[in-house]
Amino acid sequence: MGRNHVYFNSVQQTGDGGYFASGEFTSYLRGPLGDTGVLAVRFDPNGNVAWQRGFLSFDANGVPTASVHALSSIQ
């Protein structure tokens, strides 16, 4: 806990000059090897984060139950 690894597998320019990026983050709540979740981020034309969303499967206690991956995305 307290550390995150994030990387993008796909970055595409959007029609308004911004960017949409998809990739993965690692959660270490379940153990030292971590679980991988999907990360989607929208950047405005100036490179500022407009929104971001993480996707991962959790149990009733908020602990990850599986790993998921995003290797590419389309606009």
C-alpha positions as CSV (number, residue, x, y, z in Angstrom):
1,M,0.0,0.0,0.0
2,G,1.2,3.5,-0.6
3,R,2.8,2.8,-4.0
4,N,1.4,2.6,-7.4
5,H,2.8,1.6,-10.8
6,V,0.9,3.0,-13.8
7,Y,1.7,2.8,-17.5
8,F,-0.2,3.4,-20.7
9,N,-0.4,0.9,-23.5
10,S,-2.4,3.1,-25.9
11,V,-2.5,6.9,-26.4
12,Q,-4.6,8.4,-29.1
13,Q,-5.3,12.0,-30.0
14,T,-8.9,13.0,-29.9
15,G,-10.8,15.3,-32.3
16,D,-10.5,18.3,-30.0
17,G,-6.7,18.1,-29.8
18,G,-6.7,16.3,-26.4
19,Y,-5.7,12.7,-25.8
20,F,-7.3,9.5,-24.5
21,A,-4.9,7.0,-22.9
22,S,-5.5,3.5,-21.6
23,G,-3.2,1.3,-19.7
24,E,-2.8,-0.4,-16.4
25,F,-2.1,0.2,-12.7
26,T,-1.0,-2.1,-10.0
27,S,-2.7,-2.5,-6.6
28,Y,-0.8,-4.1,-3.7
29,L,-3.7,-4.5,-1.3
30,R,-3.8,-8.3,-1.7
31,G,-0.1,-9.1,-1.7
32,P,3.4,-8.1,-2.6
33,L,3.0,-9.2,-6.3
34,G,0.0,-6.9,-6.8
35,D,-3.1,-7.1,-9.0
36,T,-3.4,-5.2,-12.3
37,G,-6.4,-3.0,-13.1
38,V,-7.3,-1.0,-16.2
39,L,-6.8,2.8,-16.2
40,A,-8.5,5.1,-18.6
41,V,-7.5,8.8,-18.7
42,R,-8.7,11.7,-20.8
43,F,-6.4,14.7,-21.2
44,D,-7.4,18.1,-22.5
45,P,-5.4,19.8,-25.3
46,N,-3.1,21.4,-22.7
47,G,-2.2,18.0,-21.2
48,N,-4.3,18.4,-18.1
49,V,-6.3,15.4,-16.8
50,A,-10.0,16.0,-17.7
51,W,-11.1,12.7,-16.0
52,Q,-9.7,9.3,-15.1
53,R,-11.2,6.0,-14.2
54,G,-9.8,2.8,-12.8
55,F,-11.4,-0.6,-13.3
56,L,-10.6,-3.6,-11.0
57,S,-12.6,-6.4,-9.4
58,F,-13.0,-6.1,-5.6
59,D,-14.5,-8.3,-2.9
60,A,-16.9,-6.9,-0.2
61,N,-13.9,-5.7,1.9
62,G,-12.5,-3.7,-1.0
63,V,-9.6,-6.1,-1.7
64,P,-8.9,-6.9,-5.3
65,T,-10.0,-10.4,-6.4
66,A,-8.5,-10.6,-9.9
67,S,-6.2,-8.8,-12.4
68,V,-7.5,-7.2,-15.7
69,H,-5.6,-5.8,-18.6
70,A,-6.0,-3.1,-21.3
71,L,-3.6,-3.5,-24.2
72,S,-5.3,-1.0,-26.7
73,S,-8.2,1.3,-27.1
74,I,-10.2,3.1,-29.8
75,Q,-11.8,6.5,-29.8
